[in-house]
Amino acid sequence: MPGKKIKVALLFGGRSAEHEISRVSALSIWRNLDPKKYEVIPIAIGKDGQWRFQDARKLLASAKDTLPVFDQATDLLINPKINGQTLVPAKPAVKISPKFDVVFPALHGPMGEDGTVQGLLELLDTAYVGCGVLASSVAMDKDVAFRLAAQAGLAVPAYHVLRRYEWNKFVRKADAAAAEFGRELGFPVFVKPARLGSSVGVSKIKTADAMGEACREAFRYDDKIIIEKGIDAREIECAVLGDHEDILVSAPGEVIPKHEFYSYEAKYIDPDGAQLKIPAQLTASEAASVREAAKTVFLAFEGEGMARVDFLLDKSSGVFYFGEINTIPGFTSISMYPKMMEASGVPYARLLDRLIELAMKRKGRQSARLIDYQPKK
């Protein structure tokens, strides 16, 4: 039917310490989706794990800087708390595909960006925006991401992995052990949860006596933490859009924190927390090098749809160190990903169009696969 709108299920919230950031990203996405092309069906995922359909008109009318979540909504899609079962739909079975054409997961952090939701959407046989299960899961784990980037030939910072069971074995000697890890790498170091983003739980540590508390802070959010050598570097980022057949890497941007580092406060609370330079002031050779590195990372991680790849440009050596790959980058009004794409000729609304096109393309490719074995004649 000509002129039929594409129904987009917008997932936001989530069971993550980045729940609030997701709601800001989702509102920005919604406001930039062309209402002539798309009908948005908002679905809030509460911190309790419940998926609730939201009243679109009421939600958008109540939104200011972030999308609210109406917990009193009774139309539950998924409720993991009933009878101890994992998936218990409200009415009467989980049927995503007939209700909408594509899912846009505006989720950040674990239980949304780490392959869990992507796996569910694969099981439900529905199109969805962004990277698949593999890329989402390995990108979320900073330890695994460093190993994969190094295997692809990129430089990675020196780091140490510490798991909770190892930390618990230290008992009263935990602070001394943490201090030794810091001394081995050389201060300053960054202590961070291995599987979280938005700088939640991250500390920049300059002295041995502060290491224990920093580790405890990181362990509040994850069972595995990273102690990473600090590099005197510039923070350079690239936005990537596309799939293996057609990849666009944006002009690089630079984040210049005005805080000690690009912390949660600098990103989301202090409006003057950082200066964003797009394009970054790099030589032509440096810009070409970092864009090629971003493409290499995207391909190595089996990326699809979108990703923001972050690098540290060592001020002394000029080496680009891989920092991280973010498979659902921030989409707030001040986020680097849409800003870098816009500076590279892809305005926000067109960016969203392209992401949805890529989701539909992948779904079409997957639907063409055989699921019944057919021996060659």
For each residue, the residues with C-beta under 8 A, 3 or more apart:
1: 4
2:
3:
4: 1
5: 36 37 38 39
6: 37 38 39 101 102 356
7: 38 39 41 99 100 101 102
8: 33 38 39 40 41 100 101 102 103 104 356
9: 41 43 96 99 100 102 103 104
10: 26 29 30 40 41 42 43 104 106
11: 14 26 43 45 103 104 105 106 107 112 117
12: 22 23 25 26 42 43 44 45 67 106 107
13: 19 22 23 44 45 46 47 69 107
14: 11 18 19 22 45 47 107 108 109 111 112 117
15: 19 45 46 47 48 49 110 111 112
16: 19 22 107 108 109 110 111 112 113 196
17: 109 196 198 200 201 221
18: 14 21 22 108 109 112 196 197 198 200
19: 13 14 15 16 22 23 47 109
20: 23 24 66
21: 18 24 25 108 198 268 330 332
22: 12 13 14 16 18 19 25 26 106 107 108 109 112
23: 12 13 19 20 26 27 66 67 68 69
24: 20 21 27 28 65 66 67 268 332
25: 12 21 22 28 29 106 108 330 331 332 335
26: 10 11 12 22 23 29 30 42 67 106 331
27: 23 24 30 31 63 65 66 67
28: 24 25 31 32 331 332 333 335 338
29: 10 25 26 32 33 104 106 331 352
30: 10 26 27 33 40 42 60 67
31: 27 28
32: 28 29 348 349 352
33: 8 29 30 37 38 40 349 352
34: 37 38 349 353
35: 38
36: 5
37: 5 6 33 34 353
38: 5 6 7 8 33 34 35 356
39: 5 6 7 8
40: 8 10 30 33 56
41: 7 8 9 10 53 56 99 100
42: 10 12 26 30 53 54 56 59 67
43: 9 10 11 12 51 52 53 54 77
44: 12 13 51 52 54 67 69 70 73
45: 11 12 13 14 15 49 50 51 107 111 112
46: 13 15 49 50 51 52 69 71
47: 13 14 15 19
48: 15 81
49: 15 45 46 78 79 80 81 111
50: 45 46 76 78 79 80 81
51: 43 44 45 46 76 77 78 79
52: 43 44 46 69 70 71 73 75 76 77
53: 41 42 43 73 75 76 77
54: 42 43 44 58 59 69 70 73
55: 58 59 70 73
56: 40 41 42 59 60
57: 60 61
58: 54 55 61 62 70
59: 42 54 55 56 62 63 67 68 70
60: 30 56 57 63
61: 57 58
62: 58 59 68
63: 27 59 60 66 67 68
64:
65: 24 27
66: 20 23 24 27 63
67: 12 23 24 26 27 30 42 44 59 63
68: 23 59 62 63
69: 13 23 44 46 52 54
70: 44 52 54 55 58 59 73
71: 46 52
72:
73: 44 52 53 54 55 70 76
74: 90
75: 52 53 90 91
76: 50 51 52 53 73 79 89 90 91
77: 43 51 52 53 89 90 94 96
78: 49 50 51 87 88 89 94
79: 49 50 51 76 82 88 89 90
80: 49 50 85 86 87 88
81: 48 49 50
82: 79 85 88
83: 88
84:
85: 80 82 88
86: 80
87: 78 80 94
88: 78 79 80 82 83 85
89: 76 77 78 79 92 93 94
90: 74 75 76 77 79
91: 75 76
92: 89
93: 89
94: 77 78 87 89 124
95: 98 99
96: 9 77 99 100 103 121 124 126
97: 100 124 125 126
98: 95
99: 7 9 41 95 96
100: 7 8 9 41 96 97 103 126
101: 6 7 8 127 360
102: 6 7 8 9 126 127 128 129 356 359 360 363
103: 8 9 11 96 100 121 126 127 128 129 359
104: 8 9 10 11 29 128 129 355 356
105: 11 112 113 117 118 121 128 129 130 328
106: 10 11 12 22 25 26 29 328 331
107: 11 12 13 14 16 22 45 111 112 113 117 328
108: 14 16 18 21 22 25 112 113 197 198 328 330
109: 14 16 17 18 19 22 112 113 114 140 196 197 198 200
110: 15 16 113 114 116 140 195 196
111: 14 15 16 45 49 107 114 116 117
112: 11 14 15 16 18 22 45 105 107 108 109 116 117 328
113: 16 105 107 108 109 110 117 136 140 197 326 327 328
114: 109 110 111 136 137 140 141 195
115: 118 119 132 133 134 135 136 137 140
116: 110 111 112 119 120
117: 11 14 105 107 111 112 113 120 121
118: 105 115 121 122 128 130 131 132 133 136
119: 115 116 122 123 133
120: 116 117 123 124
121: 96 103 105 117 118 124 126 128
122: 118 119 125 132 133
123: 119 120
124: 94 96 97 120 121
125: 97 122
126: 96 97 100 102 103 121 363
127: 101 102 103 359 360 362 363
128: 102 103 104 105 118 121 359
129: 102 103 104 105 305 306 355 356 358 359
130: 105 118 136 304 305 306 327 328 355 359
131: 118 135 136 139 301 302 303 304 305 306 307 327 328
132: 115 118 122 135 136 302 304 362
133: 115 118 119 122 136 137
134: 115 137 138 301 302
135: 115 131 132 138 139 301 302 303 304 307 327
136: 113 114 115 118 130 131 132 133 139 140 327 328
137: 114 115 133 134 140 141
138: 134 135 141 144 145 148 301
139: 131 135 136 145 301 303 307 324 325 326 327
140: 109 110 113 114 115 136 137 145 195 197 327
141: 114 137 138 144 145 194 195 224
142: 145 146 192 194 195 226 324
143: 146 147 159 161 194 224 226
144: 138 141 147 148
145: 138 139 140 141 142 148 149 301 322 324 325
146: 142 143 149 150 156 157 159 322
147: 143 144 150 151
148: 138 144 145 151 152 300 301
149: 145 146 152 154 156 297 300 322 325
150: 146 147 153 154 155 156 322
151: 147 148 300
152: 148 149 296 297 300
153: 150 296
154: 149 150 293 296 297 320 321 322
155: 150 319 320 321 322
156: 146 149 150 159 321 322
157: 146 228 229 231 312 321 323
158: 185 228 229
159: 143 146 156 185 226 227 228 229
160: 181 184 185 226 227 228
161: 143 194 224 225 226 227
162: 166 167 178 181 215 224 225 226 227
163: 166 167 223 224 225
164: 167 168 219 223 224
165: 168 169
166: 162 163 169 170
167: 162 163 164 170 174 215 219
168: 164 165 171
169: 165 166
170: 166 167 173 174 176 177
171: 168 174
172:
173: 170 176 177
174: 167 170 171 177 178 212 215
175: 178 179 209 211 212
176: 170 173 179 180
177: 170 173 174 180 181
178: 162 174 175 181 182 211 212 214 215 227
179: 175 176 182 183 208 209 211 212
180: 176 177 183 184 208
181: 160 162 177 178 184 185 189 211 227
182: 178 179 185 187 189 205 208 211 227
183: 179 180 186 187 208
184: 160 180 181
185: 158 159 160 181 182 189 227 228 229
186: 183 189 229
187: 182 183 205 206 207 208 230
188: 204 205 206 230
189: 181 182 185 186 204 205 211 227 228 229 230
190: 202 203 204 205 226 227 228 230 261
191: 202 203 205 211 214 215 217 218 225 226 227 228
192: 142 196 199 201 202 203 218 225 226 228
193: 196 200 201 202 218 219 221 222 224 225 226
194: 141 142 143 161 222 224 225 226
195: 110 114 140 141 142 222 224
196: 16 17 18 109 110 192 193 200 201 221 222
197: 18 108 109 113 140 200 324 326
198: 17 18 21 108 109 264 267 268 330
199: 192 202 261 262 263 264 266 267
200: 17 18 109 193 196 197 221 264
201: 17 192 193 196 217 218 220 221 222
202: 190 191 192 193 199 218 261 263 264
203: 190 191 192 210 213 214 217 218
204: 188 189 190 230 260 261
205: 182 187 188 189 190 191 210 211 214
206: 187 188 210
207: 187 210 211
208: 179 180 182 183 187 211
209: 175 179 212
210: 203 205 206 207 213 214
211: 175 178 179 181 182 189 191 205 207 208 214 215 227
212: 174 175 178 179 209 215 216
213: 203 210 216 217
214: 178 191 203 205 210 211 217 218
215: 162 167 174 178 191 211 212 218 219 225 227
216: 212 213 219 220
217: 191 201 203 213 214 220
218: 191 192 193 201 202 203 214 215 221 222 225 226
219: 164 167 193 215 216 222 223 225
220: 201 216 217
221: 17 193 196 200 201 218
222: 193 194 195 196 201 218 219 225
223: 163 164 219
224: 141 143 161 162 163 164 193 194 195
225: 161 162 163 191 192 193 194 215 218 219 222
226: 142 143 159 160 161 162 190 191 192 193 194 218
227: 159 160 161 162 178 181 182 185 189 190 191 211 215
228: 157 158 159 160 185 189 190 191 192
229: 157 158 159 185 186 189
230: 187 188 189 190 204
231: 157 312 314 321
232: 314 315 316
233: 312 313 314 315 321
234: 254 256 280 312 313 315
235: 254 255 256 257 262 310 311 312 313 323
236: 252 253 254 280 282 290 310 311 312 313 320
237: 252 253 254 255 308 309 310 311 336 340
238: 249 250 252 253 290 291 294 308 309 311 340
239: 249 250 253 306 307 308 329 336 337 338 340 341 344
240: 247 248 249 250 294 295 298 303 306 307 308 309
241: 247 248 250 305 306 341 346 351 354 355
242: 245 246 247 248 305 358
243: 246 247 304 305 358 361 362
244: 247 299 304
245: 242
246: 242 243
247: 240 241 242 243 244 295 298 299
248: 240 241 242 344 346
249: 238 239 240 291 292 294 295 298
250: 238 239 240 241 253 291 340 341 343 344 346
251: 278 279 280 287 291 340 343 344
252: 236 237 238 279 280 282 287 290 291 294 340
253: 236 237 238 239 250 276 277 278 279 280 336 339 340 343
254: 234 235 236 237 276 277 278 280 281
255: 235 237 262 274 275 276 336
256: 234 235 274 275 276 277
257: 235 260 261 262 263 266 273 274
258: 266 270 272 273 274 275
259: 262 263 265 266 270 273 274
260: 204 257 263
261: 190 199 202 204 257 266
262: 199 235 255 257 259 266 267 273 274
263: 199 202 257 259 260 266 267 273
264: 198 199 200 202 267 268 269
265: 259 268 269 270 273
266: 199 257 258 259 261 262 263 269 270 273 274
267: 198 199 262 263 264 273 274 330
268: 21 24 198 264 265 332
269: 264 265 266 273
270: 258 259 265 266 273
271:
272: 258
273: 257 258 259 262 263 265 266 267 269 270
274: 255 256 257 258 259 262 266 267
275: 255 256 258
276: 253 254 255 256 334 336 339
277: 253 254 256 280 281
278: 251 253 254 336 339 340 343
279: 251 252 253 282 287 343
280: 234 236 251 252 253 254 277 287
281: 254 277
282: 236 252 279 286 287 290 313
283: 286 287
284: 287 288
285: 288 289
286: 282 283 289 290 313 318 320
287: 251 252 279 280 282 283 284 290 291
288: 284 285 291 292
289: 285 286 292 293 320
290: 236 238 252 282 286 287 293 294 311 313 320
291: 238 249 250 251 252 287 288 294 295
292: 249 288 289 295 296
293: 154 289 290 296 297 309 311 320 322
294: 238 240 249 252 290 291 297 298 309 311
295: 240 247 249 291 292 298 299
296: 152 153 154 292 293 299 300
297: 149 152 154 293 294 300 301 303 307 309 322 325
298: 240 247 249 294 295 301 303 307 309 325
299: 244 247 295 296 302 303
300: 148 149 151 152 296 297
301: 131 134 135 138 139 145 148 297 298 307 325
302: 131 132 134 135 299
303: 131 135 139 240 297 298 299 307 325 327
304: 130 131 132 135 243 244 358 362
305: 129 130 131 241 242 243 355 358 359 362
306: 129 130 131 239 240 241 327 328 329 337 355
307: 131 135 139 239 240 297 298 301 303 325 326 327 329
308: 237 238 239 240 325 326 329 336 337 340
309: 237 238 240 293 294 297 298 322 324 325 326
310: 235 236 237 323 324 325 326
311: 235 236 237 238 290 293 294 320 321 322 323
312: 157 231 233 234 235 236 320 321 323
313: 233 234 235 236 282 286 290 318 319 320 321
314: 231 232 233 317 318 319 320 321
315: 232 233 234
316: 232
317: 314
318: 286 313 314
319: 155 313 314
320: 154 155 236 286 289 290 293 311 312 313 314
321: 154 155 156 157 231 233 311 312 313 314
322: 145 146 149 150 154 155 156 293 297 309 311
323: 157 235 310 311 312
324: 139 142 145 197 309 310
325: 139 145 149 297 298 301 303 307 308 309 310
326: 113 139 197 307 308 309 310 329 330 337
327: 113 130 131 135 136 139 140 303 306 307
328: 105 106 107 108 112 113 130 131 136 306
329: 239 306 307 308 326 335 336 337
330: 21 25 108 198 267 326 335 336 337
331: 25 26 28 29 106 335 337 338
332: 21 24 25 28 268 335
333: 28
334: 276 339
335: 25 28 329 330 331 332 338 339
336: 237 239 253 255 276 278 308 329 330 339 340
337: 239 306 308 326 329 330 331 340 341
338: 28 239 331 335 341 342 348 351
339: 253 276 278 334 335 336 342 343
340: 237 238 239 250 251 252 253 278 308 336 337 343 344
341: 239 241 250 337 338 344 346 347 348 351
342: 338 339 345 346 347 348 351
343: 250 251 253 278 279 339 340
344: 239 248 250 251 340 341
345: 342
346: 241 248 250 341 342 350 351 354
347: 341 342 350 351
348: 32 338 341 342 351 352
349: 32 33 34 352 353
350: 346 347 353 354
351: 241 338 341 342 346 347 348 354 355
352: 29 32 33 348 349 355 356
353: 34 37 349 350 356 357
354: 241 346 350 351 357 358
355: 104 129 130 241 305 306 351 352 358 359
356: 6 8 38 102 104 129 352 353 359 360
357: 353 354 360 361
358: 129 242 243 304 305 354 355 361 362
359: 102 103 127 128 129 130 305 355 356 362 363
360: 101 102 127 356 357 363 364
361: 243 357 358 364 365
362: 127 132 243 304 305 358 359 365 366
363: 102 126 127 359 360 366 367
364: 360 361 367 368
365: 361 362 368 369
366: 362 363 369
367: 363 364
368: 364 365
369: 365 366
370: 373 374
371:
372:
373: 370
374: 370
375:
376:
377:
